[in-house]
Amino acid sequence: MSGAIVSLRGLRKSYGVGTPVETEVLHGLDFELAEGEFCALIGPSGSGKSTLLNLIGLLERPTAGELAIAGSETRGLSEQALTVLRGRHIGFVFQFHHLLPAFSALENVMMPSIIERGIATAQAEAVAFDLLHRVGLKGHEHKKANQMSGGQQQRVAIARALSLSPRLILADEPTGNLDTHTADDIFALLREFNRERGSACLIVTHDPRLAARCDRRIELVDGRIARGD
């Protein structure tokens, strides 16, 4: 591993800023994730894990502090520049999938490539087929997302996040809707991308089995880092 793909300094996030109900949910976090690192983000519900993931994924802006992705400081960047930075470096597995319901599994996995290049290429289609097979969805490539079970949709979302071989994979409970066997397969696939392609992974999980198999565990409690071994 060399350098940091993610660097936080004094990161804070508040909601309802300037109103009587203003609430700070992240309280000055300092944290680095190295290139190629495989890290679990753990902690009780309501501790701020999903909020932190959304900030690192450039889906929300911090209230204060510094956030750098792949060496680029994000404070002051336009929404368009953040979108370009996100598309270039980050694959995100959301807790609630966010698939395009009227599109097929194959089309959903190809979507990041289509957005980046403006067209659907034969190479992107081949990559999408391969990833769908590897997440256990061979034979389901042309099924519409809204015709798939929650577990199948989760696997499509994971394949989509891996489709551009991102330098950083963010996963919010990626195995939450899966049985133990499938969860282990998905974890192994993330590990494979981590080891073979050097993708750093930050995974929110409540599964102590999976957390124990990560290189490092960051524990978030009440919006503060309680442990970072």
N, C-alpha and C positions, 0 to 999 in steps of 0.2 A: 504494500500500500504506500502511496506517496501523495502528500498534499491533502487538502480537505475539499470534498465535494459540497459540503454544507458547513457554514460557520455562522453561529449566532453570538451576538454580544449584547447583553442587557436587554434582551427581547421582551417586550411587554405587549399585551393585547387586552383592550377594554371594549366593552359593548355599551351602547347608550351614552357615548361620550357627550358631555355637556348637559346631560339631563339629570333630574333628581335620582334616577335609578342607574346611574353609571356604575358598571361593575367591571373590575379588572380580574381577568381569569388566568393570565400568565404574568408572572411577577419577576421580570428581569432575568431571563434564562441565558446562561452561557453554555455553549455546546458545540462540539465539532464532530462531524462524521467524515471519516477518511475515505479516500477513493478505495473502492473494493471492499469496504467493511460491511459486515452482515450483523445488524443490530436490532434488538427487540425494544419497543417502547411499551412499557407496562405501567400499571397503576389502576386504582379504583375508578369506577364510573364517575364522571364529573370532574376528573382531575385535570382536564385540558388536553388530553392526548389528541383527539380529533382536531381541535383548534390548532395545535402545534403543527400537525401534519398539513392542514390547509394553508398555514403560513409558509411552511417550507415548500409546499407545492405551488406557491404563488397564486393561490385562489383567493386569499384575503391578504390585506396589508396589516403589518404590525402598527400598534399605536406609537411605540417608541422602540429605540434600539436599532441594531444593525443586523442585516441578514444578507449573506453572500452565498450565491449558488455558482459552483464551478468557477470561483474566483471573481465573479461579477457582483458587485454591491448593488442591491436591488432598490435601495432607497432613492426616490426621485425618478425612477424609470417610469415611462408611460405605460398604459395598459397594453398597447401594441408591443412594446419592447418586452414586457413581462410575458406576453403570450408567445413570442418568438423564443425567449429563454426557456420557458416551460416546454415547448414543443421540441426544442433541440436536445434537452438533457433529461427530462423527467417522464417516467411512466407511472401513472397513478391508478391504484386499485381502490375504488371507493367502496364504502360499506354497503351502499345501496345501488351498485352496478352502474346506473346512468347509461344504459345501452339505448340505442335508437330502436324503439319497439317494432317499427314497420320494416326494419332492415334485417337481413339474414345474419346469422352468426359470422359467416365469412366477411360480409360487408362491414360489420361492426369492427372486426379485428383489423381490416384494411383501412379503416377510417383515418387513423393518424397519418398513414402514408399518403392517403388521398389529400388530406388537408395540407401536408407539407409540400407535396409535389404537384398538386392540382389535377392529377389524373390517377386512375387505377392502373398500375403496371403489372405485367406478368410476374415479375419478381415479388412484388408485394402480395399477390395472390398465392404464390407458392409458399411464401413465409407464413401466411395466414393459415393455409391448409396444414402445414407442418405443426404449427403451434396448437391448432385445434385438436389434432391427433394426439399431441403430447399431453394435453389436459384432459384426455379421455372423451373427446366429442367427435371421433371419427363417425361419419354417417349422419351427422347433425349440421353439416356445414351450411346447408341451404334452408334450414329451419328458421323462421322468423323469431326474433328475440322474445316477442310477446306470446309465443307458443311454447316456450321453454320453462322448465321448473326454476325455482330460485337458485338451486345449486348449480344447474347448468348455466344460468345467466352469470353466476359468479365466475365460473370457469372461462366463459367468453371474455369477461372483463379482465381476467388475469392474462389471457392470451393477447388481448388488445394492448395492455400495458407493456408487454414484452416485445411488441411487434417492431419497434424501431431500435431494439437493443440499447435502451437508454443507459446513461451513466449512473442514474439514480432511480431506484424503484421505491415508491412510497405505497404502502399497503395498509389499509385500515380494516382490520379483522378479515384478512383474505380467505380464511378457512372457516369463518363463523357459521356458514350455512351448509357445511359439508360434513359427511360422515368421516370417521377416523381414518379409514383407509384412503379416501380421496384427499383428505387434508394432508396426509403424509406424502402423497404423490405430488401435490401442489407445492408443498414445502421443498421437496427434493428438486422440483423444476426451478424454483427460485434460487436454490442453492447452486444449481448447475449454471444458471446465468451469472450468478455471483462469481463462481470459480473460473468458468471458462471464458467469460466475456468481460469480467472485471466490473460488472454493475454493482454499485453499492446498494444495499437494501436497508430500509428502515420500516419495520413491521410492527404495527399496533396489534397486540394479541392478549387475550385473557387465558390462553392455553399454556399452562406452565410447562408442558412437555415441549412445546415448540420454542418457548422462550429459552429454555435450558440448552437448546441446540444451537442458539445463536452465539456469535463471537462475543457480544457484549449486551448488557441489559441496562437501559436507562429507565429509572423509575420516577414517574411524575406523581406527586401528591399535592393536592390543593394548589396547582399551578406553579409548583417549584420542583426542581430536580432534587430528589431525596437520595438517589444513588446513581452512579454512572460507571460501574465496574465493567 
